[in-house]
Amino acid sequence: MVTTPEQSRQQEDALETGAVYQDAEGRRTRDAGAGAANADSEADRNAEHLRRGEVGPGIPEE
């Protein structure tokens, strides 16, 4: 999907004002509860990767 510069600006404004929540994986939502749940699940996944010794995208620490 191609966005116009105006659409891109509107999307960035929504993120900056808190009207839209986005996590590190790019999932966006207008619901604060869903935004928090996405962040929590992402944190859990990151913690699991660290427990396995992964320091990057699936790369074990040497």
PDB file of N, CA, C and O in Angstrom:
ATOM      1  N   MET A   1       0.841  -1.176   0.000  1.00  0.00           N
ATOM      2  CA  MET A   1       0.000   0.000   0.000  1.00  0.00           C
ATOM      3  C   MET A   1       0.888   1.242   0.000  1.00  0.00           C
ATOM      4  O   MET A   1       1.748   1.394   0.868  1.00  0.00           O
ATOM      5  N   VAL A   2       0.686   2.103  -0.944  1.00  0.00           N
ATOM      6  CA  VAL A   2       1.463   3.325  -1.062  1.00  0.00           C
ATOM      7  C   VAL A   2       0.720   4.445  -0.341  1.00  0.00           C
ATOM      8  O   VAL A   2      -0.484   4.630  -0.516  1.00  0.00           O
ATOM      9  N   THR A   3       1.465   5.183   0.469  1.00  0.00           N
ATOM     10  CA  THR A   3       0.846   6.300   1.179  1.00  0.00           C
ATOM     11  C   THR A   3       1.363   7.614   0.606  1.00  0.00           C
ATOM     12  O   THR A   3       2.494   7.702   0.129  1.00  0.00           O
ATOM     13  N   THR A   4       0.531   8.608   0.663  1.00  0.00           N
ATOM     14  CA  THR A   4       0.929   9.938   0.212  1.00  0.00           C
ATOM     15  C   THR A   4       1.700  10.617   1.344  1.00  0.00           C
ATOM     16  O   THR A   4       1.611  10.192   2.496  1.00  0.00           O
ATOM     17  N   PRO A   5       2.445  11.654   1.027  1.00  0.00           N
ATOM     18  CA  PRO A   5       3.139  12.386   2.100  1.00  0.00           C
ATOM     19  C   PRO A   5       2.179  12.887   3.179  1.00  0.00           C
ATOM     20  O   PRO A   5       2.526  12.893   4.360  1.00  0.00           O
ATOM     21  N   GLU A   6       0.979  13.305   2.783  1.00  0.00           N
ATOM     22  CA  GLU A   6      -0.012  13.775   3.760  1.00  0.00           C
ATOM     23  C   GLU A   6      -0.449  12.648   4.684  1.00  0.00           C
ATOM     24  O   GLU A   6      -0.582  12.857   5.890  1.00  0.00           O
ATOM     25  N   GLN A   7      -0.675  11.447   4.136  1.00  0.00           N
ATOM     26  CA  GLN A   7      -1.063  10.300   4.961  1.00  0.00           C
ATOM     27  C   GLN A   7       0.069   9.935   5.921  1.00  0.00           C
ATOM     28  O   GLN A   7      -0.178   9.631   7.088  1.00  0.00           O
ATOM     29  N   SER A   8       1.288   9.964   5.438  1.00  0.00           N
ATOM     30  CA  SER A   8       2.438   9.654   6.296  1.00  0.00           C
ATOM     31  C   SER A   8       2.535  10.641   7.451  1.00  0.00           C
ATOM     32  O   SER A   8       2.788  10.255   8.592  1.00  0.00           O
ATOM     33  N   ARG A   9       2.329  11.924   7.143  1.00  0.00           N
ATOM     34  CA  ARG A   9       2.387  12.954   8.190  1.00  0.00           C
ATOM     35  C   ARG A   9       1.290  12.740   9.220  1.00  0.00           C
ATOM     36  O   ARG A   9       1.527  12.876  10.421  1.00  0.00           O
ATOM     37  N   GLN A  10       0.080  12.403   8.753  1.00  0.00           N
ATOM     38  CA  GLN A  10      -1.031  12.166   9.674  1.00  0.00           C
ATOM     39  C   GLN A  10      -0.749  10.957  10.572  1.00  0.00           C
ATOM     40  O   GLN A  10      -1.061  10.977  11.763  1.00  0.00           O
ATOM     41  N   GLN A  11      -0.162   9.912  10.001  1.00  0.00           N
ATOM     42  CA  GLN A  11       0.165   8.725  10.795  1.00  0.00           C
ATOM     43  C   GLN A  11       1.215   9.053  11.851  1.00  0.00           C
ATOM     44  O   GLN A  11       1.100   8.612  12.994  1.00  0.00           O
ATOM     45  N   GLU A  12       2.226   9.812  11.484  1.00  0.00           N
ATOM     46  CA  GLU A  12       3.263  10.197  12.441  1.00  0.00           C
ATOM     47  C   GLU A  12       2.695  11.100  13.532  1.00  0.00           C
ATOM     48  O   GLU A  12       3.052  10.956  14.701  1.00  0.00           O
ATOM     49  N   ASP A  13       1.817  12.026  13.163  1.00  0.00           N
ATOM     50  CA  ASP A  13       1.172  12.898  14.152  1.00  0.00           C
ATOM     51  C   ASP A  13       0.366  12.069  15.145  1.00  0.00           C
ATOM     52  O   ASP A  13       0.395  12.344  16.344  1.00  0.00           O
ATOM     53  N   ALA A  14      -0.354  11.058  14.660  1.00  0.00           N
ATOM     54  CA  ALA A  14      -1.160  10.210  15.545  1.00  0.00           C
ATOM     55  C   ALA A  14      -0.265   9.466  16.534  1.00  0.00           C
ATOM     56  O   ALA A  14      -0.629   9.318  17.701  1.00  0.00           O
ATOM     57  N   LEU A  15       0.897   8.997  16.086  1.00  0.00           N
ATOM     58  CA  LEU A  15       1.827   8.313  16.992  1.00  0.00           C
ATOM     59  C   LEU A  15       2.372   9.281  18.035  1.00  0.00           C
ATOM     60  O   LEU A  15       2.457   8.946  19.217  1.00  0.00           O
ATOM     61  N   GLU A  16       2.738  10.476  17.598  1.00  0.00           N
ATOM     62  CA  GLU A  16       3.327  11.461  18.517  1.00  0.00           C
ATOM     63  C   GLU A  16       2.340  11.944  19.566  1.00  0.00           C
ATOM     64  O   GLU A  16       2.739  12.222  20.696  1.00  0.00           O
ATOM     65  N   THR A  17       1.071  12.050  19.224  1.00  0.00           N
ATOM     66  CA  THR A  17       0.081  12.562  20.172  1.00  0.00           C
ATOM     67  C   THR A  17      -0.504  11.472  21.055  1.00  0.00           C
ATOM     68  O   THR A  17      -1.242  11.768  21.994  1.00  0.00           O
ATOM     69  N   GLY A  18      -0.183  10.215  20.766  1.00  0.00           N
ATOM     70  CA  GLY A  18      -0.717   9.122  21.567  1.00  0.00           C
ATOM     71  C   GLY A  18      -2.078   8.647  21.114  1.00  0.00           C
ATOM     72  O   GLY A  18      -2.713   7.851  21.805  1.00  0.00           O
ATOM     73  N   ALA A  19      -2.541   9.116  19.969  1.00  0.00           N
ATOM     74  CA  ALA A  19      -3.825   8.653  19.441  1.00  0.00           C
ATOM     75  C   ALA A  19      -3.718   7.241  18.897  1.00  0.00           C
ATOM     76  O   ALA A  19      -4.711   6.519  18.806  1.00  0.00           O
ATOM     77  N   VAL A  20      -2.485   6.850  18.532  1.00  0.00           N
ATOM     78  CA  VAL A  20      -2.207   5.504  18.019  1.00  0.00           C
ATOM     79  C   VAL A  20      -0.986   4.984  18.756  1.00  0.00           C
ATOM     80  O   VAL A  20      -0.027   5.722  18.983  1.00  0.00           O
ATOM     81  N   TYR A  21      -1.023   3.710  19.130  1.00  0.00           N
ATOM     82  CA  TYR A  21       0.089   3.065  19.817  1.00  0.00           C
ATOM     83  C   TYR A  21       0.752   2.090  18.859  1.00  0.00           C
ATOM     84  O   TYR A  21       0.059   1.343  18.168  1.00  0.00           O
ATOM     85  N   GLN A  22       2.084   2.082  18.801  1.00  0.00           N
ATOM     86  CA  GLN A  22       2.814   1.168  17.931  1.00  0.00           C
ATOM     87  C   GLN A  22       3.923   0.510  18.729  1.00  0.00           C
ATOM     88  O   GLN A  22       4.651   1.174  19.467  1.00  0.00           O
ATOM     89  N   ASP A  23       4.049  -0.822  18.574  1.00  0.00           N
ATOM     90  CA  ASP A  23       5.136  -1.513  19.245  1.00  0.00           C
ATOM     91  C   ASP A  23       6.318  -1.666  18.289  1.00  0.00           C
ATOM     92  O   ASP A  23       6.257  -1.236  17.138  1.00  0.00           O
ATOM     93  N   ALA A  24       7.381  -2.277  18.777  1.00  0.00           N
ATOM     94  CA  ALA A  24       8.605  -2.408  17.984  1.00  0.00           C
ATOM     95  C   ALA A  24       8.415  -3.264  16.745  1.00  0.00           C
ATOM     96  O   ALA A  24       9.184  -3.139  15.793  1.00  0.00           O
ATOM     97  N   GLU A  25       7.417  -4.123  16.733  1.00  0.00           N
ATOM     98  CA  GLU A  25       7.163  -4.962  15.567  1.00  0.00           C
ATOM     99  C   GLU A  25       6.257  -4.269  14.553  1.00  0.00           C
ATOM    100  O   GLU A  25       5.933  -4.853  13.519  1.00  0.00           O
ATOM    101  N   GLY A  26       5.848  -3.047  14.828  1.00  0.00           N
ATOM    102  CA  GLY A  26       5.047  -2.286  13.887  1.00  0.00           C
ATOM    103  C   GLY A  26       3.550  -2.454  14.034  1.00  0.00           C
ATOM    104  O   GLY A  26       2.784  -1.899  13.247  1.00  0.00           O
ATOM    105  N   ARG A  27       3.114  -3.223  15.046  1.00  0.00           N
ATOM    106  CA  ARG A  27       1.665  -3.376  15.251  1.00  0.00           C
ATOM    107  C   ARG A  27       1.117  -2.058  15.785  1.00  0.00           C
ATOM    108  O   ARG A  27       1.658  -1.488  16.732  1.00  0.00           O
ATOM    109  N   ARG A  28       0.042  -1.584  15.171  1.00  0.00           N
ATOM    110  CA  ARG A  28      -0.569  -0.315  15.591  1.00  0.00           C
ATOM    111  C   ARG A  28      -1.985  -0.559  16.059  1.00  0.00           C
ATOM    112  O   ARG A  28      -2.691  -1.413  15.524  1.00  0.00           O
ATOM    113  N   THR A  29      -2.394   0.199  17.063  1.00  0.00           N
ATOM    114  CA  THR A  29      -3.751   0.128  17.582  1.00  0.00           C
ATOM    115  C   THR A  29      -4.121   1.473  18.180  1.00  0.00           C
ATOM    116  O   THR A  29      -3.250   2.240  18.592  1.00  0.00           O
ATOM    117  N   ARG A  30      -5.418   1.758  18.228  1.00  0.00           N
ATOM    118  CA  ARG A  30      -5.907   2.971  18.891  1.00  0.00           C
ATOM    119  C   ARG A  30      -6.312   2.672  20.330  1.00  0.00           C
ATOM    120  O   ARG A  30      -6.596   3.591  21.097  1.00  0.00           O
ATOM    121  N   ASP A  31      -6.342   1.407  20.697  1.00  0.00           N
ATOM    122  CA  ASP A  31      -6.764   0.989  22.027  1.00  0.00           C
ATOM    123  C   ASP A  31      -5.550   0.931  22.962  1.00  0.00           C
ATOM    124  O   ASP A  31      -4.600   0.189  22.711  1.00  0.00           O
ATOM    125  N   ALA A  32      -5.593   1.718  24.035  1.00  0.00           N
ATOM    126  CA  ALA A  32      -4.463   1.763  24.967  1.00  0.00           C
ATOM    127  C   ALA A  32      -4.211   0.402  25.610  1.00  0.00           C
ATOM    128  O   ALA A  32      -3.057   0.019  25.803  1.00  0.00           O
ATOM    129  N   GLY A  33      -5.265  -0.330  25.942  1.00  0.00           N
ATOM    130  CA  GLY A  33      -5.107  -1.651  26.550  1.00  0.00           C
ATOM    131  C   GLY A  33      -4.438  -2.628  25.613  1.00  0.00           C
ATOM    132  O   GLY A  33      -3.574  -3.398  26.032  1.00  0.00           O
ATOM    133  N   ALA A  34      -4.825  -2.609  24.350  1.00  0.00           N
ATOM    134  CA  ALA A  34      -4.205  -3.492  23.364  1.00  0.00           C
ATOM    135  C   ALA A  34      -2.749  -3.091  23.143  1.00  0.00           C
ATOM    136  O   ALA A  34      -1.885  -3.949  22.965  1.00  0.00           O
ATOM    137  N   GLY A  35      -2.483  -1.796  23.157  1.00  0.00           N
ATOM    138  CA  GLY A  35      -1.096  -1.334  23.020  1.00  0.00           C
ATOM    139  C   GLY A  35      -0.230  -1.828  24.159  1.00  0.00           C
ATOM    140  O   GLY A  35       0.907  -2.248  23.941  1.00  0.00           O
ATOM    141  N   ALA A  36      -0.758  -1.783  25.374  1.00  0.00           N
ATOM    142  CA  ALA A  36      -0.016  -2.276  26.538  1.00  0.00           C
ATOM    143  C   ALA A  36       0.170  -3.793  26.462  1.00  0.00           C
ATOM    144  O   ALA A  36       1.237  -4.303  26.802  1.00  0.00           O
ATOM    145  N   ALA A  37      -0.858  -4.512  26.019  1.00  0.00           N
ATOM    146  CA  ALA A  37      -0.752  -5.973  25.890  1.00  0.00           C
ATOM    147  C   ALA A  37       0.294  -6.339  24.844  1.00  0.00           C
ATOM    148  O   ALA A  37       1.064  -7.278  25.048  1.00  0.00           O
ATOM    149  N   ASN A  38       0.335  -5.613  23.726  1.00  0.00           N
ATOM    150  CA  ASN A  38       1.353  -5.867  22.706  1.00  0.00           C
ATOM    151  C   ASN A  38       2.750  -5.643  23.276  1.00  0.00           C
ATOM    152  O   ASN A  38       3.658  -6.439  23.035  1.00  0.00           O
ATOM    153  N   ALA A  39       2.919  -4.569  24.024  1.00  0.00           N
ATOM    154  CA  ALA A  39       4.226  -4.278  24.616  1.00  0.00           C
ATOM    155  C   ALA A  39       4.620  -5.350  25.623  1.00  0.00           C
ATOM    156  O   ALA A  39       5.779  -5.762  25.659  1.00  0.00           O
ATOM    157  N   ASP A  40       3.673  -5.810  26.443  1.00  0.00           N
ATOM    158  CA  ASP A  40       3.970  -6.860  27.418  1.00  0.00           C
ATOM    159  C   ASP A  40       4.379  -8.156  26.733  1.00  0.00           C
ATOM    160  O   ASP A  40       5.338  -8.800  27.158  1.00  0.00           O
ATOM    161  N   SER A  41       3.663  -8.550  25.674  1.00  0.00           N
ATOM    162  CA  SER A  41       3.999  -9.796  24.998  1.00  0.00           C
ATOM    163  C   SER A  41       5.353  -9.680  24.314  1.00  0.00           C
ATOM    164  O   SER A  41       6.107 -10.651  24.257  1.00  0.00           O
ATOM    165  N   GLU A  42       5.663  -8.503  23.799  1.00  0.00           N
ATOM    166  CA  GLU A  42       6.966  -8.284  23.176  1.00  0.00           C
ATOM    167  C   GLU A  42       8.076  -8.375  24.228  1.00  0.00           C
ATOM    168  O   GLU A  42       9.129  -8.959  23.970  1.00  0.00           O
ATOM    169  N   ALA A  43       7.845  -7.806  25.402  1.00  0.00           N
ATOM    170  CA  ALA A  43       8.827  -7.870  26.476  1.00  0.00           C
ATOM    171  C   ALA A  43       9.052  -9.314  26.916  1.00  0.00           C
ATOM    172  O   ALA A  43      10.183  -9.718  27.183  1.00  0.00           O
ATOM    173  N   ASP A  44       7.972 -10.089  26.991  1.00  0.00           N
ATOM    174  CA  ASP A  44       8.113 -11.505  27.355  1.00  0.00           C
ATOM    175  C   ASP A  44       8.947 -12.255  26.325  1.00  0.00           C
ATOM    176  O   ASP A  44       9.807 -13.057  26.691  1.00  0.00           O
ATOM    177  N   ARG A  45       8.701 -12.004  25.041  1.00  0.00           N
ATOM    178  CA  ARG A  45       9.485 -12.670  23.983  1.00  0.00           C
ATOM    179  C   ARG A  45      10.953 -12.272  24.075  1.00  0.00           C
ATOM    180  O   ARG A  45      11.838 -13.117  23.939  1.00  0.00           O
ATOM    181  N   ASN A  46      11.213 -10.977  24.309  1.00  0.00           N
ATOM    182  CA  ASN A  46      12.597 -10.515  24.421  1.00  0.00           C
ATOM    183  C   ASN A  46      13.295 -11.163  25.605  1.00  0.00           C
ATOM    184  O   ASN A  46      14.457 -11.558  25.499  1.00  0.00           O
ATOM    185  N   ALA A  47      12.606 -11.278  26.726  1.00  0.00           N
ATOM    186  CA  ALA A  47      13.197 -11.907  27.907  1.00  0.00           C
ATOM    187  C   ALA A  47      13.522 -13.371  27.629  1.00  0.00           C
ATOM    188  O   ALA A  47      14.561 -13.866  28.064  1.00  0.00           O
ATOM    189  N   GLU A  48      12.644 -14.066  26.910  1.00  0.00           N
ATOM    190  CA  GLU A  48      12.904 -15.468  26.559  1.00  0.00           C
ATOM    191  C   GLU A  48      14.134 -15.583  25.656  1.00  0.00           C
ATOM    192  O   GLU A  48      14.949 -16.486  25.842  1.00  0.00           O
ATOM    193  N   HIS A  49      14.276 -14.698  24.700  1.00  0.00           N
ATOM    194  CA  HIS A  49      15.458 -14.709  23.831  1.00  0.00           C
ATOM    195  C   HIS A  49      16.730 -14.509  24.656  1.00  0.00           C
ATOM    196  O   HIS A  49      17.731 -15.191  24.437  1.00  0.00           O
ATOM    197  N   LEU A  50      16.687 -13.580  25.597  1.00  0.00           N
ATOM    198  CA  LEU A  50      17.855 -13.330  26.437  1.00  0.00           C
ATOM    199  C   LEU A  50      18.190 -14.530  27.311  1.00  0.00           C
ATOM    200  O   LEU A  50      19.364 -14.843  27.510  1.00  0.00           O
ATOM    201  N   ARG A  51      17.160 -15.211  27.839  1.00  0.00           N
ATOM    202  CA  ARG A  51      17.403 -16.416  28.644  1.00  0.00           C
ATOM    203  C   ARG A  51      18.106 -17.490  27.833  1.00  0.00           C
ATOM    204  O   ARG A  51      18.896 -18.264  28.372  1.00  0.00           O
ATOM    205  N   ARG A  52      17.819 -17.540  26.533  1.00  0.00           N
ATOM    206  CA  ARG A  52      18.462 -18.533  25.663  1.00  0.00           C
ATOM    207  C   ARG A  52      19.832 -18.068  25.183  1.00  0.00           C
ATOM    208  O   ARG A  52      20.516 -18.800  24.469  1.00  0.00           O
ATOM    209  N   GLY A  53      20.238 -16.861  25.566  1.00  0.00           N
ATOM    210  CA  GLY A  53      21.549 -16.355  25.183  1.00  0.00           C
ATOM    211  C   GLY A  53      21.584 -15.685  23.825  1.00  0.00           C
ATOM    212  O   GLY A  53      22.662 -15.440  23.285  1.00  0.00           O
ATOM    213  N   GLU A  54      20.432 -15.386  23.269  1.00  0.00           N
ATOM    214  CA  GLU A  54      20.391 -14.723  21.968  1.00  0.00           C
ATOM    215  C   GLU A  54      20.564 -13.223  22.162  1.00  0.00           C
ATOM    216  O   GLU A  54      19.869 -12.604  22.968  1.00  0.00           O
ATOM    217  N   VAL A  55      21.497 -12.650  21.417  1.00  0.00           N
ATOM    218  CA  VAL A  55      21.762 -11.225  21.551  1.00  0.00           C
ATOM    219  C   VAL A  55      21.253 -10.432  20.360  1.00  0.00           C
ATOM    220  O   VAL A  55      21.272  -9.202  20.391  1.00  0.00           O
ATOM    221  N   GLY A  56      20.809 -11.093  19.335  1.00  0.00           N
ATOM    222  CA  GLY A  56      20.259 -10.447  18.147  1.00  0.00           C
ATOM    223  C   GLY A  56      19.126 -11.291  17.625  1.00  0.00           C
ATOM    224  O   GLY A  56      18.600 -12.137  18.347  1.00  0.00           O
ATOM    225  N   PRO A  57      18.744 -11.080  16.394  1.00  0.00           N
ATOM    226  CA  PRO A  57      17.642 -11.856  15.821  1.00  0.00           C
ATOM    227  C   PRO A  57      18.023 -13.330  15.641  1.00  0.00           C
ATOM    228  O   PRO A  57      18.428 -13.743  14.555  1.00  0.00           O
ATOM    229  N   GLY A  58      17.893 -14.109  16.701  1.00  0.00           N
ATOM    230  CA  GLY A  58      18.166 -15.536  16.621  1.00  0.00           C
ATOM    231  C   GLY A  58      19.632 -15.892  16.618  1.00  0.00           C
ATOM    232  O   GLY A  58      19.988 -17.010  16.247  1.00  0.00           O
ATOM    233  N   ILE A  59      20.503 -14.969  17.025  1.00  0.00           N
ATOM    234  CA  ILE A  59      21.940 -15.237  17.017  1.00  0.00           C
ATOM    235  C   ILE A  59      22.409 -15.535  18.437  1.00  0.00           C
ATOM    236  O   ILE A  59      22.351 -14.656  19.297  1.00  0.00           O
ATOM    237  N   PRO A  60      22.878 -16.775  18.704  1.00  0.00           N
ATOM    238  CA  PRO A  60      23.362 -17.084  20.050  1.00  0.00           C
ATOM    239  C   PRO A  60      24.669 -16.338  20.343  1.00  0.00           C
ATOM    240  O   PRO A  60      25.508 -16.154  19.462  1.00  0.00           O
ATOM    241  N   GLU A  61      24.817 -15.921  21.588  1.00  0.00           N
ATOM    242  CA  GLU A  61      26.036 -15.237  22.002  1.00  0.00           C
ATOM    243  C   GLU A  61      27.179 -16.238  22.052  1.00  0.00           C
ATOM    244  O   GLU A  61      26.998 -17.369  22.503  1.00  0.00           O
ATOM    245  N   GLU A  62      28.356 -15.827  21.589  1.00  0.00           N
ATOM    246  CA  GLU A  62      29.514 -16.741  21.577  1.00  0.00           C
ATOM    247  C   GLU A  62      30.402 -16.537  22.783  1.00  0.00           C
ATOM    248  O   GLU A  62      31.415 -17.222  22.926  1.00  0.00           O
TER     249      GLU A  62
END
